[in-house]
């Protein structure tokens, strides 16, 4: 799709984190009858994504502003 290798890895991480957050929300609903709103899930994806990418990306310095705009090159 024309992304740099770093950006492709970040997008892959976002997809995995999104799936994880949706799975957790599903489990909360099924096992605890707790409803998680879509805005809550989105905020969790954004926050976890930032932390995971920031702590796991070698040679990538990223701050919240860059993360919010997906400026990872």
PDB file of N, CA, C, O and CB in Angstrom:
ATOM      1  N   UNK A   1       0.810  -1.186   0.000  1.00  0.00           N
ATOM      2  CA  UNK A   1       0.000   0.000   0.000  1.00  0.00           C
ATOM      3  C   UNK A   1       0.859   1.258   0.000  1.00  0.00           C
ATOM      4  O   UNK A   1       0.331   2.365   0.105  1.00  0.00           O
ATOM      5  CB  UNK A   1      -0.925  -0.007   1.187  1.00  0.00           C
ATOM      6  N   UNK A   2       2.151   1.107  -0.114  1.00  0.00           N
ATOM      7  CA  UNK A   2       3.004   2.277  -0.205  1.00  0.00           C
ATOM      8  C   UNK A   2       3.456   2.834   1.127  1.00  0.00           C
ATOM      9  O   UNK A   2       4.018   3.928   1.172  1.00  0.00           O
ATOM     10  CB  UNK A   2       2.308   3.325  -0.945  1.00  0.00           C
ATOM     11  N   UNK A   3       3.225   2.107   2.224  1.00  0.00           N
ATOM     12  CA  UNK A   3       3.664   2.571   3.538  1.00  0.00           C
ATOM     13  C   UNK A   3       5.127   2.206   3.757  1.00  0.00           C
ATOM     14  O   UNK A   3       5.637   1.241   3.189  1.00  0.00           O
ATOM     15  CB  UNK A   3       2.783   1.968   4.654  1.00  0.00           C
ATOM     16  N   UNK A   4       5.781   2.995   4.588  1.00  0.00           N
ATOM     17  CA  UNK A   4       7.117   2.614   5.018  1.00  0.00           C
ATOM     18  C   UNK A   4       6.995   1.383   5.910  1.00  0.00           C
ATOM     19  O   UNK A   4       5.910   1.066   6.398  1.00  0.00           O
ATOM     20  CB  UNK A   4       7.832   3.787   5.766  1.00  0.00           C
ATOM     21  N   UNK A   5       8.104   0.699   6.116  1.00  0.00           N
ATOM     22  CA  UNK A   5       8.104  -0.497   6.944  1.00  0.00           C
ATOM     23  C   UNK A   5       7.644  -0.175   8.372  1.00  0.00           C
ATOM     24  O   UNK A   5       6.894  -0.945   8.973  1.00  0.00           O
ATOM     25  CB  UNK A   5       9.503  -1.128   6.963  1.00  0.00           C
ATOM     26  N   UNK A   6       8.093   0.956   8.909  1.00  0.00           N
ATOM     27  CA  UNK A   6       7.697   1.351  10.261  1.00  0.00           C
ATOM     28  C   UNK A   6       6.194   1.596  10.342  1.00  0.00           C
ATOM     29  O   UNK A   6       5.528   1.129  11.266  1.00  0.00           O
ATOM     30  CB  UNK A   6       8.459   2.609  10.697  1.00  0.00           C
ATOM     31  N   UNK A   7       5.671   2.326   9.375  1.00  0.00           N
ATOM     32  CA  UNK A   7       4.242   2.645   9.392  1.00  0.00           C
ATOM     33  C   UNK A   7       3.411   1.375   9.228  1.00  0.00           C
ATOM     34  O   UNK A   7       2.359   1.247   9.855  1.00  0.00           O
ATOM     35  CB  UNK A   7       3.897   3.658   8.279  1.00  0.00           C
ATOM     36  N   UNK A   8       3.862   0.438   8.402  1.00  0.00           N
ATOM     37  CA  UNK A   8       3.143  -0.817   8.224  1.00  0.00           C
ATOM     38  C   UNK A   8       3.103  -1.603   9.529  1.00  0.00           C
ATOM     39  O   UNK A   8       2.084  -2.212   9.854  1.00  0.00           O
ATOM     40  CB  UNK A   8       3.791  -1.655   7.118  1.00  0.00           C
ATOM     41  N   UNK A   9       4.203  -1.596  10.280  1.00  0.00           N
ATOM     42  CA  UNK A   9       4.228  -2.293  11.569  1.00  0.00           C
ATOM     43  C   UNK A   9       3.289  -1.628  12.566  1.00  0.00           C
ATOM     44  O   UNK A   9       2.620  -2.311  13.342  1.00  0.00           O
ATOM     45  CB  UNK A   9       5.655  -2.327  12.134  1.00  0.00           C
ATOM     46  N   UNK A  10       3.236  -0.311  12.548  1.00  0.00           N
ATOM     47  CA  UNK A  10       2.335   0.405  13.447  1.00  0.00           C
ATOM     48  C   UNK A  10       0.884   0.086  13.099  1.00  0.00           C
ATOM     49  O   UNK A  10       0.075  -0.147  13.997  1.00  0.00           O
ATOM     50  CB  UNK A  10       2.586   1.927  13.373  1.00  0.00           C
ATOM     51  N   UNK A  11       0.551   0.072  11.844  1.00  0.00           N
ATOM     52  CA  UNK A  11      -0.814  -0.246  11.423  1.00  0.00           C
ATOM     53  C   UNK A  11      -1.173  -1.675  11.826  1.00  0.00           C
ATOM     54  O   UNK A  11      -2.289  -1.935  12.276  1.00  0.00           O
ATOM     55  CB  UNK A  11      -0.970  -0.062   9.897  1.00  0.00           C
ATOM     56  N   UNK A  12      -0.235  -2.588  11.664  1.00  0.00           N
ATOM     57  CA  UNK A  12      -0.454  -3.971  12.083  1.00  0.00           C
ATOM     58  C   UNK A  12      -0.711  -4.027  13.587  1.00  0.00           C
ATOM     59  O   UNK A  12      -1.611  -4.738  14.036  1.00  0.00           O
ATOM     60  CB  UNK A  12       0.760  -4.857  11.708  1.00  0.00           C
ATOM     61  N   UNK A  13       0.068  -3.286  14.364  1.00  0.00           N
ATOM     62  CA  UNK A  13      -0.120  -3.245  15.812  1.00  0.00           C
ATOM     63  C   UNK A  13      -1.499  -2.691  16.155  1.00  0.00           C
ATOM     64  O   UNK A  13      -2.164  -3.210  17.052  1.00  0.00           O
ATOM     65  CB  UNK A  13       0.978  -2.395  16.477  1.00  0.00           C
ATOM     66  N   UNK A  14      -1.933  -1.662  15.466  1.00  0.00           N
ATOM     67  CA  UNK A  14      -3.250  -1.070  15.727  1.00  0.00           C
ATOM     68  C   UNK A  14      -4.352  -2.096  15.462  1.00  0.00           C
ATOM     69  O   UNK A  14      -5.318  -2.184  16.219  1.00  0.00           O
ATOM     70  CB  UNK A  14      -3.466   0.193  14.851  1.00  0.00           C
ATOM     71  N   UNK A  15      -4.208  -2.850  14.411  1.00  0.00           N
ATOM     72  CA  UNK A  15      -5.210  -3.884  14.089  1.00  0.00           C
ATOM     73  C   UNK A  15      -5.264  -4.923  15.198  1.00  0.00           C
ATOM     74  O   UNK A  15      -6.347  -5.302  15.642  1.00  0.00           O
ATOM     75  CB  UNK A  15      -4.886  -4.566  12.733  1.00  0.00           C
ATOM     76  N   UNK A  16      -4.099  -5.386  15.649  1.00  0.00           N
ATOM     77  CA  UNK A  16      -4.065  -6.380  16.720  1.00  0.00           C
ATOM     78  C   UNK A  16      -4.637  -5.832  18.026  1.00  0.00           C
ATOM     79  O   UNK A  16      -5.381  -6.525  18.719  1.00  0.00           O
ATOM     80  CB  UNK A  16      -2.638  -6.858  16.942  1.00  0.00           C
ATOM     81  N   UNK A  17      -4.294  -4.605  18.356  1.00  0.00           N
ATOM     82  CA  UNK A  17      -4.799  -3.981  19.580  1.00  0.00           C
ATOM     83  C   UNK A  17      -6.307  -3.802  19.499  1.00  0.00           C
ATOM     84  O   UNK A  17      -7.011  -4.014  20.486  1.00  0.00           O
ATOM     85  CB  UNK A  17      -4.114  -2.623  19.822  1.00  0.00           C
ATOM     86  N   UNK A  18      -6.804  -3.419  18.344  1.00  0.00           N
ATOM     87  CA  UNK A  18      -8.245  -3.259  18.161  1.00  0.00           C
ATOM     88  C   UNK A  18      -8.960  -4.584  18.378  1.00  0.00           C
ATOM     89  O   UNK A  18      -9.987  -4.639  19.055  1.00  0.00           O
ATOM     90  CB  UNK A  18      -8.557  -2.712  16.759  1.00  0.00           C
ATOM     91  N   UNK A  19      -8.419  -5.641  17.808  1.00  0.00           N
ATOM     92  CA  UNK A  19      -9.028  -6.959  17.997  1.00  0.00           C
ATOM     93  C   UNK A  19      -9.011  -7.347  19.478  1.00  0.00           C
ATOM     94  O   UNK A  19      -9.990  -7.891  19.990  1.00  0.00           O
ATOM     95  CB  UNK A  19      -8.288  -8.026  17.152  1.00  0.00           C
ATOM     96  N   UNK A  20      -7.906  -7.070  20.159  1.00  0.00           N
ATOM     97  CA  UNK A  20      -7.789  -7.382  21.578  1.00  0.00           C
ATOM     98  C   UNK A  20      -8.831  -6.605  22.392  1.00  0.00           C
ATOM     99  O   UNK A  20      -9.494  -7.176  23.258  1.00  0.00           O
ATOM    100  CB  UNK A  20      -6.368  -7.063  22.082  1.00  0.00           C
ATOM    101  N   UNK A  21      -8.971  -5.331  22.120  1.00  0.00           N
ATOM    102  CA  UNK A  21      -9.924  -4.500  22.858  1.00  0.00           C
ATOM    103  C   UNK A  21     -11.366  -4.933  22.595  1.00  0.00           C
ATOM    104  O   UNK A  21     -12.185  -4.939  23.514  1.00  0.00           O
ATOM    105  CB  UNK A  21      -9.744  -3.027  22.481  1.00  0.00           C
ATOM    106  N   UNK A  22     -11.680  -5.289  21.369  1.00  0.00           N
ATOM    107  CA  UNK A  22     -13.019  -5.786  21.054  1.00  0.00           C
ATOM    108  C   UNK A  22     -13.285  -7.105  21.762  1.00  0.00           C
ATOM    109  O   UNK A  22     -14.386  -7.327  22.266  1.00  0.00           O
ATOM    110  CB  UNK A  22     -13.189  -5.956  19.539  1.00  0.00           C
ATOM    111  N   UNK A  23     -12.290  -7.981  21.807  1.00  0.00           N
ATOM    112  CA  UNK A  23     -12.426  -9.266  22.493  1.00  0.00           C
ATOM    113  C   UNK A  23     -12.682  -9.043  23.989  1.00  0.00           C
ATOM    114  O   UNK A  23     -13.537  -9.695  24.587  1.00  0.00           O
ATOM    115  CB  UNK A  23     -11.155 -10.133  22.283  1.00  0.00           C
ATOM    116  N   UNK A  24     -11.926  -8.111  24.582  1.00  0.00           N
ATOM    117  CA  UNK A  24     -12.120  -7.806  26.001  1.00  0.00           C
ATOM    118  C   UNK A  24     -13.522  -7.245  26.259  1.00  0.00           C
ATOM    119  O   UNK A  24     -14.167  -7.616  27.240  1.00  0.00           O
ATOM    120  CB  UNK A  24     -11.055  -6.806  26.483  1.00  0.00           C
ATOM    121  N   UNK A  25     -13.986  -6.366  25.393  1.00  0.00           N
ATOM    122  CA  UNK A  25     -15.327  -5.792  25.540  1.00  0.00           C
ATOM    123  C   UNK A  25     -16.390  -6.883  25.420  1.00  0.00           C
ATOM    124  O   UNK A  25     -17.373  -6.885  26.161  1.00  0.00           O
ATOM    125  CB  UNK A  25     -15.568  -4.690  24.481  1.00  0.00           C
ATOM    126  N   UNK A  26     -16.190  -7.792  24.500  1.00  0.00           N
ATOM    127  CA  UNK A  26     -17.107  -8.918  24.334  1.00  0.00           C
ATOM    128  C   UNK A  26     -17.142  -9.766  25.596  1.00  0.00           C
ATOM    129  O   UNK A  26     -18.216 -10.140  26.068  1.00  0.00           O
ATOM    130  CB  UNK A  26     -16.697  -9.777  23.127  1.00  0.00           C
ATOM    131  N   UNK A  27     -15.968 -10.070  26.145  1.00  0.00           N
ATOM    132  CA  UNK A  27     -15.913 -10.875  27.361  1.00  0.00           C
ATOM    133  C   UNK A  27     -16.578 -10.162  28.543  1.00  0.00           C
ATOM    134  O   UNK A  27     -17.258 -10.793  29.352  1.00  0.00           O
ATOM    135  CB  UNK A  27     -14.463 -11.210  27.702  1.00  0.00           C
ATOM    136  N   UNK A  28     -16.381  -8.863  28.635  1.00  0.00           N
ATOM    137  CA  UNK A  28     -17.035  -8.095  29.703  1.00  0.00           C
ATOM    138  C   UNK A  28     -18.547  -8.190  29.592  1.00  0.00           C
ATOM    139  O   UNK A  28     -19.248  -8.321  30.595  1.00  0.00           O
ATOM    140  CB  UNK A  28     -16.600  -6.624  29.656  1.00  0.00           C
ATOM    141  N   UNK A  29     -19.039  -8.123  28.368  1.00  0.00           N
ATOM    142  CA  UNK A  29     -20.482  -8.211  28.155  1.00  0.00           C
ATOM    143  C   UNK A  29     -21.006  -9.604  28.498  1.00  0.00           C
ATOM    144  O   UNK A  29     -22.019  -9.739  29.184  1.00  0.00           O
ATOM    145  CB  UNK A  29     -20.828  -7.861  26.704  1.00  0.00           C
ATOM    146  N   UNK A  30     -20.324 -10.623  28.027  1.00  0.00           N
ATOM    147  CA  UNK A  30     -20.802 -11.991  28.234  1.00  0.00           C
ATOM    148  C   UNK A  30     -20.666 -12.438  29.686  1.00  0.00           C
ATOM    149  O   UNK A  30     -21.599 -13.009  30.250  1.00  0.00           O
ATOM    150  CB  UNK A  30     -20.043 -12.948  27.332  1.00  0.00           C
ATOM    151  N   UNK A  31     -19.518 -12.183  30.288  1.00  0.00           N
ATOM    152  CA  UNK A  31     -19.252 -12.737  31.612  1.00  0.00           C
ATOM    153  C   UNK A  31     -19.637 -11.809  32.764  1.00  0.00           C
ATOM    154  O   UNK A  31     -19.931 -12.284  33.861  1.00  0.00           O
ATOM    155  CB  UNK A  31     -17.806 -13.078  31.722  1.00  0.00           C
ATOM    156  N   UNK A  32     -19.639 -10.508  32.534  1.00  0.00           N
ATOM    157  CA  UNK A  32     -19.926  -9.566  33.617  1.00  0.00           C
ATOM    158  C   UNK A  32     -21.146  -8.685  33.345  1.00  0.00           C
ATOM    159  O   UNK A  32     -21.503  -7.844  34.171  1.00  0.00           O
ATOM    160  CB  UNK A  32     -18.725  -8.693  33.858  1.00  0.00           C
ATOM    161  N   UNK A  33     -21.784  -8.877  32.190  1.00  0.00           N
ATOM    162  CA  UNK A  33     -22.932  -8.058  31.779  1.00  0.00           C
ATOM    163  C   UNK A  33     -22.603  -6.564  31.851  1.00  0.00           C
ATOM    164  O   UNK A  33     -23.458  -5.748  32.196  1.00  0.00           O
ATOM    165  CB  UNK A  33     -24.153  -8.369  32.662  1.00  0.00           C
ATOM    166  N   UNK A  34     -21.367  -6.220  31.524  1.00  0.00           N
ATOM    167  CA  UNK A  34     -20.910  -4.838  31.508  1.00  0.00           C
ATOM    168  C   UNK A  34     -20.801  -4.373  30.062  1.00  0.00           C
ATOM    169  O   UNK A  34     -20.090  -4.981  29.262  1.00  0.00           O
ATOM    170  CB  UNK A  34     -19.548  -4.688  32.245  1.00  0.00           C
ATOM    171  N   UNK A  35     -21.495  -3.309  29.732  1.00  0.00           N
ATOM    172  CA  UNK A  35     -21.458  -2.769  28.382  1.00  0.00           C
ATOM    173  C   UNK A  35     -20.308  -1.775  28.260  1.00  0.00           C
ATOM    174  O   UNK A  35     -20.136  -0.895  29.103  1.00  0.00           O
ATOM    175  CB  UNK A  35     -22.804  -2.098  28.021  1.00  0.00           C
ATOM    176  N   UNK A  36     -19.536  -1.930  27.210  1.00  0.00           N
ATOM    177  CA  UNK A  36     -18.450  -1.004  26.911  1.00  0.00           C
ATOM    178  C   UNK A  36     -18.853  -0.216  25.675  1.00  0.00           C
ATOM    179  O   UNK A  36     -19.189  -0.801  24.645  1.00  0.00           O
ATOM    180  CB  UNK A  36     -17.086  -1.757  26.694  1.00  0.00           C
ATOM    181  N   UNK A  37     -18.822   1.091  25.771  1.00  0.00           N
ATOM    182  CA  UNK A  37     -19.245   1.913  24.635  1.00  0.00           C
ATOM    183  C   UNK A  37     -18.131   1.976  23.586  1.00  0.00           C
ATOM    184  O   UNK A  37     -16.959   1.746  23.884  1.00  0.00           O
ATOM    185  CB  UNK A  37     -19.627   3.342  25.105  1.00  0.00           C
ATOM    186  N   UNK A  38     -18.521   2.286  22.379  1.00  0.00           N
ATOM    187  CA  UNK A  38     -17.557   2.418  21.298  1.00  0.00           C
ATOM    188  C   UNK A  38     -16.504   3.491  21.597  1.00  0.00           C
ATOM    189  O   UNK A  38     -15.321   3.251  21.356  1.00  0.00           O
ATOM    190  CB  UNK A  38     -18.279   2.745  20.001  1.00  0.00           C
ATOM    191  N   UNK A  39     -16.891   4.668  22.114  1.00  0.00           N
ATOM    192  CA  UNK A  39     -15.852   5.654  22.463  1.00  0.00           C
ATOM    193  C   UNK A  39     -14.854   5.134  23.498  1.00  0.00           C
ATOM    194  O   UNK A  39     -13.672   5.472  23.435  1.00  0.00           O
ATOM    195  CB  UNK A  39     -16.502   6.918  22.990  1.00  0.00           C
ATOM    196  N   UNK A  40     -15.314   4.316  24.450  1.00  0.00           N
ATOM    197  CA  UNK A  40     -14.399   3.731  25.427  1.00  0.00           C
ATOM    198  C   UNK A  40     -13.409   2.787  24.744  1.00  0.00           C
ATOM    199  O   UNK A  40     -12.219   2.793  25.060  1.00  0.00           O
ATOM    200  CB  UNK A  40     -15.184   2.981  26.518  1.00  0.00           C
ATOM    201  N   UNK A  41     -13.897   1.992  23.822  1.00  0.00           N
ATOM    202  CA  UNK A  41     -13.033   1.060  23.107  1.00  0.00           C
ATOM    203  C   UNK A  41     -12.015   1.825  22.276  1.00  0.00           C
ATOM    204  O   UNK A  41     -10.836   1.470  22.256  1.00  0.00           O
ATOM    205  CB  UNK A  41     -13.862   0.123  22.211  1.00  0.00           C
ATOM    206  N   UNK A  42     -12.458   2.867  21.594  1.00  0.00           N
ATOM    207  CA  UNK A  42     -11.546   3.670  20.770  1.00  0.00           C
ATOM    208  C   UNK A  42     -10.461   4.310  21.624  1.00  0.00           C
ATOM    209  O   UNK A  42      -9.293   4.314  21.234  1.00  0.00           O
ATOM    210  CB  UNK A  42     -12.321   4.755  20.007  1.00  0.00           C
ATOM    211  N   UNK A  43     -10.821   4.845  22.769  1.00  0.00           N
ATOM    212  CA  UNK A  43      -9.831   5.453  23.658  1.00  0.00           C
ATOM    213  C   UNK A  43      -8.829   4.417  24.158  1.00  0.00           C
ATOM    214  O   UNK A  43      -7.639   4.707  24.280  1.00  0.00           O
ATOM    215  CB  UNK A  43     -10.525   6.128  24.844  1.00  0.00           C
ATOM    216  N   UNK A  44      -9.310   3.215  24.446  1.00  0.00           N
ATOM    217  CA  UNK A  44      -8.414   2.154  24.896  1.00  0.00           C
ATOM    218  C   UNK A  44      -7.450   1.751  23.783  1.00  0.00           C
ATOM    219  O   UNK A  44      -6.265   1.532  24.036  1.00  0.00           O
ATOM    220  CB  UNK A  44      -9.220   0.936  25.367  1.00  0.00           C
ATOM    221  N   UNK A  45      -7.950   1.654  22.559  1.00  0.00           N
ATOM    222  CA  UNK A  45      -7.092   1.321  21.419  1.00  0.00           C
ATOM    223  C   UNK A  45      -6.017   2.394  21.240  1.00  0.00           C
ATOM    224  O   UNK A  45      -4.843   2.077  21.050  1.00  0.00           O
ATOM    225  CB  UNK A  45      -7.933   1.175  20.123  1.00  0.00           C
ATOM    226  N   UNK A  46      -6.418   3.647  21.300  1.00  0.00           N
ATOM    227  CA  UNK A  46      -5.454   4.739  21.129  1.00  0.00           C
ATOM    228  C   UNK A  46      -4.395   4.730  22.229  1.00  0.00           C
ATOM    229  O   UNK A  46      -3.202   4.852  21.951  1.00  0.00           O
ATOM    230  CB  UNK A  46      -6.179   6.087  21.116  1.00  0.00           C
ATOM    231  N   UNK A  47      -4.836   4.586  23.472  1.00  0.00           N
ATOM    232  CA  UNK A  47      -3.903   4.607  24.591  1.00  0.00           C
ATOM    233  C   UNK A  47      -2.975   3.414  24.606  1.00  0.00           C
ATOM    234  O   UNK A  47      -1.763   3.574  24.748  1.00  0.00           O
ATOM    235  CB  UNK A  47      -4.652   4.665  25.879  1.00  0.00           C
ATOM    236  N   UNK A  48      -3.530   2.210  24.459  1.00  0.00           N
ATOM    237  CA  UNK A  48      -2.692   1.014  24.435  1.00  0.00           C
ATOM    238  C   UNK A  48      -1.761   1.016  23.235  1.00  0.00           C
ATOM    239  O   UNK A  48      -0.593   0.640  23.344  1.00  0.00           O
ATOM    240  CB  UNK A  48      -3.556  -0.238  24.420  1.00  0.00           C
ATOM    241  N   UNK A  49      -2.280   1.439  22.098  1.00  0.00           N
ATOM    242  CA  UNK A  49      -1.450   1.492  20.890  1.00  0.00           C
ATOM    243  C   UNK A  49      -0.252   2.387  21.087  1.00  0.00           C
ATOM    244  O   UNK A  49       0.869   2.026  20.728  1.00  0.00           O
ATOM    245  CB  UNK A  49      -2.262   1.976  19.703  1.00  0.00           C
ATOM    246  N   UNK A  50      -0.484   3.546  21.651  1.00  0.00           N
ATOM    247  CA  UNK A  50       0.615   4.481  21.903  1.00  0.00           C
ATOM    248  C   UNK A  50       1.655   3.846  22.819  1.00  0.00           C
ATOM    249  O   UNK A  50       2.852   3.901  22.535  1.00  0.00           O
ATOM    250  CB  UNK A  50       0.085   5.789  22.524  1.00  0.00           C
ATOM    251  N   UNK A  51       1.202   3.246  23.913  1.00  0.00           N
ATOM    252  CA  UNK A  51       2.141   2.638  24.856  1.00  0.00           C
ATOM    253  C   UNK A  51       2.885   1.457  24.248  1.00  0.00           C
ATOM    254  O   UNK A  51       4.098   1.336  24.423  1.00  0.00           O
ATOM    255  CB  UNK A  51       1.407   2.190  26.103  1.00  0.00           C
ATOM    256  N   UNK A  52       2.186   0.596  23.545  1.00  0.00           N
ATOM    257  CA  UNK A  52       2.826  -0.577  22.950  1.00  0.00           C
ATOM    258  C   UNK A  52       3.855  -0.169  21.909  1.00  0.00           C
ATOM    259  O   UNK A  52       4.976  -0.677  21.909  1.00  0.00           O
ATOM    260  CB  UNK A  52       1.781  -1.496  22.320  1.00  0.00           C
ATOM    261  N   UNK A  53       3.482   0.739  21.027  1.00  0.00           N
ATOM    262  CA  UNK A  53       4.394   1.141  19.952  1.00  0.00           C
ATOM    263  C   UNK A  53       5.581   1.915  20.528  1.00  0.00           C
ATOM    264  O   UNK A  53       6.724   1.692  20.128  1.00  0.00           O
ATOM    265  CB  UNK A  53       3.650   2.000  18.898  1.00  0.00           C
ATOM    266  N   UNK A  54       5.311   2.811  21.453  1.00  0.00           N
ATOM    267  CA  UNK A  54       6.384   3.607  22.038  1.00  0.00           C
ATOM    268  C   UNK A  54       7.399   2.729  22.773  1.00  0.00           C
ATOM    269  O   UNK A  54       8.605   2.964  22.684  1.00  0.00           O
ATOM    270  CB  UNK A  54       5.805   4.647  22.993  1.00  0.00           C
ATOM    271  N   UNK A  55       6.917   1.728  23.491  1.00  0.00           N
ATOM    272  CA  UNK A  55       7.834   0.900  24.267  1.00  0.00           C
ATOM    273  C   UNK A  55       8.484  -0.201  23.442  1.00  0.00           C
ATOM    274  O   UNK A  55       9.554  -0.688  23.806  1.00  0.00           O
ATOM    275  CB  UNK A  55       7.108   0.290  25.428  1.00  0.00           C
ATOM    276  N   UNK A  56       7.863  -0.600  22.346  1.00  0.00           N
ATOM    277  CA  UNK A  56       8.384  -1.732  21.589  1.00  0.00           C
ATOM    278  C   UNK A  56       9.053  -1.412  20.278  1.00  0.00           C
ATOM    279  O   UNK A  56       9.647  -2.298  19.664  1.00  0.00           O
ATOM    280  CB  UNK A  56       7.312  -2.652  21.330  1.00  0.00           C
ATOM    281  N   UNK A  57       8.977  -0.185  19.832  1.00  0.00           N
ATOM    282  CA  UNK A  57       9.532   0.162  18.522  1.00  0.00           C
ATOM    283  C   UNK A  57      10.983   0.607  18.665  1.00  0.00           C
ATOM    284  O   UNK A  57      11.275   1.630  19.284  1.00  0.00           O
ATOM    285  CB  UNK A  57       8.694   1.273  17.849  1.00  0.00           C
ATOM    286  N   UNK A  58      11.873  -0.167  18.091  1.00  0.00           N
ATOM    287  CA  UNK A  58      13.288   0.176  18.142  1.00  0.00           C
ATOM    288  C   UNK A  58      13.580   1.316  17.175  1.00  0.00           C
ATOM    289  O   UNK A  58      13.159   1.292  16.018  1.00  0.00           O
ATOM    290  CB  UNK A  58      14.161  -1.052  17.812  1.00  0.00           C
ATOM    291  N   UNK A  59      14.295   2.298  17.661  1.00  0.00           N
ATOM    292  CA  UNK A  59      14.693   3.414  16.814  1.00  0.00           C
ATOM    293  C   UNK A  59      13.570   4.355  16.434  1.00  0.00           C
ATOM    294  O   UNK A  59      13.720   5.159  15.514  1.00  0.00           O
ATOM    295  CB  UNK A  59      15.310   2.897  15.589  1.00  0.00           C
ATOM    296  N   UNK A  60      12.452   4.268  17.124  1.00  0.00           N
ATOM    297  CA  UNK A  60      11.316   5.122  16.807  1.00  0.00           C
ATOM    298  C   UNK A  60      11.008   5.995  18.015  1.00  0.00           C
ATOM    299  O   UNK A  60      10.622   5.501  19.075  1.00  0.00           O
ATOM    300  CB  UNK A  60      10.075   4.279  16.397  1.00  0.00           C
ATOM    301  N   UNK A  61      11.182   7.281  17.839  1.00  0.00           N
ATOM    302  CA  UNK A  61      10.796   8.200  18.904  1.00  0.00           C
ATOM    303  C   UNK A  61       9.451   8.781  18.523  1.00  0.00           C
ATOM    304  O   UNK A  61       9.289   9.355  17.446  1.00  0.00           O
ATOM    305  CB  UNK A  61      11.868   9.329  19.125  1.00  0.00           C
ATOM    306  N   UNK A  62       8.502   8.627  19.404  1.00  0.00           N
ATOM    307  CA  UNK A  62       7.150   9.063  19.090  1.00  0.00           C
ATOM    308  C   UNK A  62       6.537   9.726  20.317  1.00  0.00           C
ATOM    309  O   UNK A  62       6.725   9.274  21.447  1.00  0.00           O
ATOM    310  CB  UNK A  62       6.280   7.873  18.616  1.00  0.00           C
ATOM    311  N   UNK A  63       5.818  10.784  20.078  1.00  0.00           N
ATOM    312  CA  UNK A  63       5.082  11.439  21.153  1.00  0.00           C
ATOM    313  C   UNK A  63       3.593  11.378  20.800  1.00  0.00           C
ATOM    314  O   UNK A  63       3.216  10.920  19.721  1.00  0.00           O
ATOM    315  CB  UNK A  63       5.565  12.929  21.359  1.00  0.00           C
ATOM    316  N   UNK A  64       2.767  11.841  21.719  1.00  0.00           N
ATOM    317  CA  UNK A  64       1.323  11.722  21.520  1.00  0.00           C
ATOM    318  C   UNK A  64       0.856  12.459  20.274  1.00  0.00           C
ATOM    319  O   UNK A  64      -0.027  11.967  19.572  1.00  0.00           O
ATOM    320  CB  UNK A  64       0.583  12.251  22.733  1.00  0.00           C
ATOM    321  N   UNK A  65       1.425  13.627  19.979  1.00  0.00           N
ATOM    322  CA  UNK A  65       1.006  14.396  18.795  1.00  0.00           C
ATOM    323  C   UNK A  65       1.315  13.619  17.512  1.00  0.00           C
ATOM    324  O   UNK A  65       0.483  13.547  16.608  1.00  0.00           O
ATOM    325  CB  UNK A  65       1.712  15.780  18.766  1.00  0.00           C
ATOM    326  N   UNK A  66       2.522  13.038  17.441  1.00  0.00           N
ATOM    327  CA  UNK A  66       2.868  12.233  16.266  1.00  0.00           C
ATOM    328  C   UNK A  66       1.973  11.007  16.179  1.00  0.00           C
ATOM    329  O   UNK A  66       1.528  10.628  15.096  1.00  0.00           O
ATOM    330  CB  UNK A  66       4.346  11.809  16.313  1.00  0.00           C
ATOM    331  N   UNK A  67       1.711  10.387  17.335  1.00  0.00           N
ATOM    332  CA  UNK A  67       0.871   9.192  17.352  1.00  0.00           C
ATOM    333  C   UNK A  67      -0.532   9.519  16.856  1.00  0.00           C
ATOM    334  O   UNK A  67      -1.101   8.768  16.063  1.00  0.00           O
ATOM    335  CB  UNK A  67       0.810   8.594  18.767  1.00  0.00           C
ATOM    336  N   UNK A  68      -1.088  10.622  17.314  1.00  0.00           N
ATOM    337  CA  UNK A  68      -2.444  10.993  16.933  1.00  0.00           C
ATOM    338  C   UNK A  68      -2.591  11.217  15.434  1.00  0.00           C
ATOM    339  O   UNK A  68      -3.656  10.977  14.866  1.00  0.00           O
ATOM    340  CB  UNK A  68      -2.863  12.234  17.672  1.00  0.00           C
ATOM    341  N   UNK A  69      -1.529  11.673  14.803  1.00  0.00           N
ATOM    342  CA  UNK A  69      -1.584  11.914  13.358  1.00  0.00           C
ATOM    343  C   UNK A  69      -0.993  10.758  12.559  1.00  0.00           C
ATOM    344  O   UNK A  69      -0.913  10.831  11.333  1.00  0.00           O
ATOM    345  CB  UNK A  69      -0.850  13.198  13.015  1.00  0.00           C
ATOM    346  N   UNK A  70      -0.573   9.677  13.251  1.00  0.00           N
ATOM    347  CA  UNK A  70       0.069   8.515  12.648  1.00  0.00           C
ATOM    348  C   UNK A  70       1.300   8.932  11.841  1.00  0.00           C
ATOM    349  O   UNK A  70       1.564   8.396  10.765  1.00  0.00           O
ATOM    350  CB  UNK A  70      -0.924   7.759  11.752  1.00  0.00           C
ATOM    351  N   UNK A  71       2.038   9.887  12.376  1.00  0.00           N
ATOM    352  CA  UNK A  71       3.280  10.356  11.751  1.00  0.00           C
ATOM    353  C   UNK A  71       4.435   9.589  12.380  1.00  0.00           C
ATOM    354  O   UNK A  71       5.032  10.055  13.351  1.00  0.00           O
ATOM    355  CB  UNK A  71       3.468  11.912  11.928  1.00  0.00           C
ATOM    356  N   UNK A  72       4.754   8.424  11.838  1.00  0.00           N
ATOM    357  CA  UNK A  72       5.760   7.557  12.452  1.00  0.00           C
ATOM    358  C   UNK A  72       7.020   7.415  11.612  1.00  0.00           C
ATOM    359  O   UNK A  72       7.881   6.602  11.949  1.00  0.00           O
ATOM    360  CB  UNK A  72       5.175   6.198  12.701  1.00  0.00           C
ATOM    361  N   UNK A  73       7.160   8.162  10.550  1.00  0.00           N
ATOM    362  CA  UNK A  73       8.356   8.041   9.707  1.00  0.00           C
ATOM    363  C   UNK A  73       9.516   8.795  10.294  1.00  0.00           C
ATOM    364  O   UNK A  73      10.603   8.802   9.716  1.00  0.00           O
ATOM    365  CB  UNK A  73       8.080   8.543   8.305  1.00  0.00           C
TER     366      UNK A  73
END
